[in-house]
């Protein structure tokens, strides 16, 4: 879609060339959502691709995932990686239904910053205990735990002019055993519930997305029984409730979340 209100597109090559943020600015990564509907409040696009960020890099302790890394790059990297959790990475990539054109343009950072309840990169980041590295307009950086990055549907913790630079994922998380479950109303529909469970120190770490307004992370000492698991989920959702849109009613989302959580618990029970 043409964005007829845009007056300028800036392509800074370095951080020093980033312009001072103004009302009407938007940071452009893949643009798959930005160009999908009118953006009448926007006047200027700041293209982050020209900054040339490295998409993926691993050292002895962490995997650094650049915000402009595409779904296609991440999926291809995971296919050859040695970690146990690569299945989780690929499952989250595949939770974004789209053509090869979308996969080669949509970015990890863009998906996370869009903050849709069904955003699969939110599930991935929270499930892996990622840290979000944020560039501040002052030139400084700050770190935000992935579980705190999204604060509601379409709402993130970034302040005006801040940019999500990358995700830092500890390799300890990537080496742990995972189970993933996803549910949609239709075969290729948007996720109505997307859950990931991880065995850590003999306990269960459960991440719930899509069925709730913002990602939930629940940690249990040891492997909970069914009643404990359900009670914890109901307590965690008491304040926010269950998400409600055309992709699933709240009562159905709760039912599917409890069911998928049970399946995850059963799959991981021998590992706990």
Buried (B, 14 or more C-beta within 10 A) or exposed (E): EEBEEBEEEBEBEEEEEBEEBEEBBBBBBBBBBBBEEEBEEBBBBBBBEBBEBEBBEBEEEBBBBBBBBBBBBBBBBBEEBEBBBBBBBBBBBBBBBEEEEBBBBBBBBBBBBBBBBBBBBBBBBBBBBBBBBBBEEEEEEEEBBBBBBBEEBEEBBBEEBBBBBBBBBBBEBBEBBBBBBBBBBEEEBBBBBBBBBBBBEEBBBBBBBBBBBBBBBBEBEEBBEEEEBBEBBEEBBEEEEBBEBEBBBBEBBBBBBBBBBBBBBEBBEEBB
